Amino acid sequence: MAAARRADMKLGLFMMPLHDPQRDYTKVLQEDREAILLAEKLGYSEAWVGEHYSAATEPIPDPLQFMATLIAATKSIKFGTSVINLPQHHPAQVAGNCAMFDHLSEGRFIMGVGPGGLGSDFELFKVTDKNRSEMMVEAIEIIHRIWSSDPPYRIPGKYWDITIDSSYQPRLGIGPMLKPYQKPFPPLAVSAMSPGSPTARLAGERGWGLVSANFMPVGHAKSHWQQYCAGAKAARRRPDRADWRLARSILVTETDREATDYLANEKSSVGWYYAYLRDNLGTYKLLKIFKPDESILDDAVTIPKCIEWMVIHGSPKRVLDQLVALVDEVGFFGTLLLTHKDWDQPDLHKRSMALMAEQVMPQLRQYLGTVQAAE
């Protein structure tokens, strides 16, 4: 990886988004839009928005619809879905919606997909007991075949069959499905959070982009890249670290003390975020995702420990030092994604985004330009 390439590490915004369900929903949507508009103003390169149909805490069911409201108000920021849960949708519908968004945004679209992660959505869409990873792969293959072919369509599958045959009327323009703006397809990425994630290996095999989640210790991310490389090697592909995105919880304040005092309050939005996720993962016996070492007992996974393990915080200098240590541990990655939190103190969170873009990232890029990235 050439030094110039390393120095081009991008900064993006990642939002599940996760909000206090007691808040006014209309204001929450306005706040999330404001965060992306601020990111655009500050030079963030990407904004990622999640999909959840049945959670008051994660209240955006359709990230494409939400992000479409921001296209005309922005010029450069790219929009990523994080993620479209493919087992819960018909592939033809996803193909059409994504192709349209890709045209509306004139190619400012990254297609983040996954097998799903919300139990109530699994029940809602009747996919709880199905092989969702297999369904995801089939859906991707179908969508790409739709985009790379013309009618009549005959695309059989285990879970879906795509057919437009007898109803095809070329004279009337009836039958063709939309193709995307980007050729041949929008870039595709999947997310990973578990240590040694099999999804990361699959991404390497298929040449997809990889997003390592923020609510896990850094060591898990390192294992993700190892799995990605193993998958790429098996498929005789050359892995490119520029295709790897790493999400982190980051709070940048004017002084170290300001961040420490804020995070000491477990009712802060960061404390609430990890308390909610701890309860959620504990319910499904998945607390290993939070642990830097599997030998750690569940009772030891406290909110202060979660912040210690997973939150980068402090003054611009201290945050820079932590990010340098992060890169030294896991190696270069193409995009650092700052994870959006509920704006319980709007000025503090907005200032954090600004300090990250204006003071931390320029120095981090300078550092990256002077060192050999880990292969």
N, C-alpha and C positions, 0 to 999 in steps of 0.2 A: 504494500500500500504506500503510494508516494506521499511525501510530507504534505504536498499541496492538497491532496485528497483528505488527509486526516484533519487538516486545518479547516475543512469545510463542514465539520460536524454541524448539523442543523438543530434548531430548537423548535419544539412543537408543544401543543397543549392537548392534554388527554382528559376527557371528562366521561365518567360512567353514565350520566352524572349522578352523584349521590347527595340527597338533600334531606333535611329534617321534614318528615311528612306533615308536621303541624304548620308548615309555612304555606302561604298563599301560592297556589299553583301558577297563576298568571305572572306573579312577580318572580317566581323561580325561573320561568321561561325567559322573562326579560333579562334577568341576571345572567343566565347562561349565554344569551345572545350578546350581552354587553361584554362578557369575558372574551368571546371570540373576536369581537370588534376591537377590543383592546389588544389582543394578541396580534391581529393584523397591523395595527398602528405601530406596535413595538417591533415588528419584523419577524414574528414567529412564522415558520414556514408551513406548519400543518395544524389542523384542529380535528380531533377525533371525538366522536359522540356515539354512545352506546345505544342498545335496543333492549327494552324490557317492557312487556305488555301488562304484567300483573304485579307491580311492586310500587307502593306509594312512595318508597324511598328512592326509587330509580324511575322517574316518571316520564321518560321519553320513549314512547312505543315505536316511533318511526323516525330514525335519525335523518333519513333522506328528506323527509318533509320539513323537519326542523332546520336542517342546513340549507335547504332551498331558499329559506327566508333571508339568508345571509349572502347569497351569491351576488346580488346587485349592489350590496353595501360594501363589498370587498373587491380587491383587484388581484391579489397575489397568493393569498393563503390557500392551501389545498385542504380539501375536506375528506376525512376518512371515517368510515363506519367502523365502530368498535364494540360489537361486530354485528353484522347481519347473521342471525342464527338460522342457518339454512334448513335444518330439518323441520322448522316451523313454517316454511313457506314453499309454495309451488315454484320450481325453478323458472318457469316461463314468466311468472310474475316478477321475480327478482331480476331476470334478464331485461325485461321491459323497463322496470323502474330505474335500474342502474344505468341503462343506456340513455334514458331520458335525462337523468341527472348529469351524466357525463357531458351531454350536449349543452344543457343549461349552463353548466359551469365552464364550458369550453376546455374540458380536460383537467380541471382542477379537482380530480376525484381519485381516491385510493379505496379500493374495494376490500375492506376488512370483513372477513367471514369467520364463522366458527360453528361448533356443534351445539352451542347453547350452554347456559350455566345457571339458569334460574329454575328451581324445582317447580314453582307454581306455573311457569310457562310450559314446562314439560307436560304437566297434567292438563293444562288448558288445551294444548295442541296435540295431545294424545301421543307423545313420543317418549314417555318415561322409560318404557321397557324396550325401546328400539335401539339399534346400533347407530347412535347419532353420528359418530365419526365416519362410519361407512356412508350414511346418508349425506353428510357434508361433502365427501369426495365425489359421490355420484352427482350431486347437485352442481358442483363446480364444473364437472365434465360436461353435463348437459348444457349449462349456461354458455360455456365456451363453444360448444357445437352449434348452438343456436346462433351465436354471433359470427361464426365462421362459415355458415351455410345459408342457402336460400330454399324457399319452399319448392316442392312439397317437403315437409318435415316428417321424418320417421326416425325417432330417437327412442328406442326402447331402453328400459332400465328396470332394476329390481324394485325401486320405490316409486318411480314416476315413469310414465310413457308420454312422450311428446309427439303428437300427431296432428298435422294439418295436411290433408290429402284430398279427399273428395270435395271439401269445401273451398279448395284453392281456386281463385278466380283471377288470374293475372291481368286480364283485360280491365278489371275493375280495381285492381290494386289490393285485392282482398287475400290475405294469407301471409305476407311478409311480416316478420317481427323485427323490431328496431335493432340496429347495430350501434355500438358505442362510438363516441367521438374519437377516443384514443385507439390507435391501431397497433396490433390486432385487438387488444383488450386493455381495459384499465389495469394498472398494477394491482396485484392481489396480495393480501397479507393475512396471517392468522396470529392469534395470541397464545401465549403459554404462561403458566404460573407454577405448576407442580415441578418439584425437582426431577431432573431427568425426563422432562416432558416428551411423550411420544409424538405429540403434535409438532414439536420443534423438529424432530427427526423427519416427520412427514414433509414439513415445509422445505427442509433441505433436499429431500428426494425430488420434490416437485418444482423447486426453484421459486417458491413463494417468498414474500417478505415475512419477517418475524417480528412480533412485538412482545417483549417480556414485560409482564405486569408489574405494577408498582407495589402491590401489597404482598411482598415476599422479600426475604433477605437477598442480598446481592449474590450470594453463593449459588442460589437457584438460577439466576440469570447466566452465570458462568456455565452451569450444566446445560442450559438451553443451547448455547452456542456450540458446545461440544456435541450435543445431539444433532444439531443442524449440520455440522460438518460431517458427522458420521453418515447422515442421510444423503448428503451431497456426494460423498465418496462412493457410497453404494450405487448411486445413480450416475456416477462418472460426471458429476457437475462440479464446477469450481465455485465454492462459496464466496460471496462478496460481503464483507462486513458493512458496507454502505447500505445493505438491505436489512440490517438489524436495527430495530428501534428499542430503546430501553426507557420504560416509564418509571419515574421516581416521585415520591412525595418530597417536595422542596419548599422550604419557607425561608426567604431571604429578608432580613430586617437590617436596619441601620447599624444595630449593635448586637452582639451575642446575647446580652442580657434581655433585650426586648423579645427575642425568640424564645429564650428559656422561660421567661415569665409567662408568655402566652401559652406555651405548651405544657406548663405546670398545671394548668387548669384542664382537667380531664373532660370538662364540658365544652371546651373549645371545639370548633368544627373539626379540627384534626383529631382530637381525642374522641369525639363522637363517631367520626368516620371509622377509626380502628375498633372502637367498642362495638359498633354495629357489625362490622365484618367479623370480629372475633366471635360474637354470638352466632352469626350466620354460619361460619365455618365449623364452629363447635357443634352446632345442631346436626351437621352432616358428617361429623367425625373427620374433618379435613384440616384440623389445626396444624398439621405437619407443614402446610403451605407457609405458615407464619414463622416456623422455627428455623433458626440457622443450624441447629443440630437436632436430629430426631430423638436424641436421648433426653431432651428437655421435656419435663412433665407438663401436661396441659395446664395445671394450676399455676405454673410459672409464667404462662403467656399472659402477662398483665399489660395494661395500657401503657404504662411507662416503658416497659420492655419493648413493646411494639414500636413506640416512638424511637427508642434507642436503636433498634434493629433496622427500621425501615424509613425513617424521616431524616433527610438532610436539612440542617437548619443552622441559622446564625447570620453573622455579618457576611457581606460579600467575600471577604478574605477567607473566613472559615468555611463557607460553602464551597468556594473554589478549592480549598485544600481537600475537602471531602470528595469532590468530583474528580480531582486528580488521583486520589487514592482509589476511587471507583474504577477509573480507566486503567490504572496500573494493575488492578486486580483482574478485570474481565477483558481488557483489550479494547481496541477501537470499536465503536458502533456508529452508525450513520446519523441517527437522530436521537436526541435526548428529549423525552416527553415529560413536561411538568404536569403533574396531576392536579386538576382543578378540585377545590373543596368548597363547601358551602361558605358564602361570604358573611360570616357572623360579624366580622369587622371589615367592611368593604375597603376602607382606605389601606389597611394593613395588607390585604391580599392583592390589591391592585399594585401597591408599591413593591410587593414581593415579585410580581411578574415583571415590573419595570427594572428593578435591580438585577434580576436574573438576565434579562436581555441586554441591558446597557453596561453593566459592570462585570458580571461573572462570565458570560459567554465569550466576550472578546478575549479575555485573559485565558480562558480554557482553550480556545482555538489557537492562541499563540503557543501555549504549552504543547498542544498536540502537534503543532508544526515543527517542534524541536526534538521529538522522541520517535523511536521506532515502535509502531503499533504491534501489539501481540498478534501473531498469526493464528 
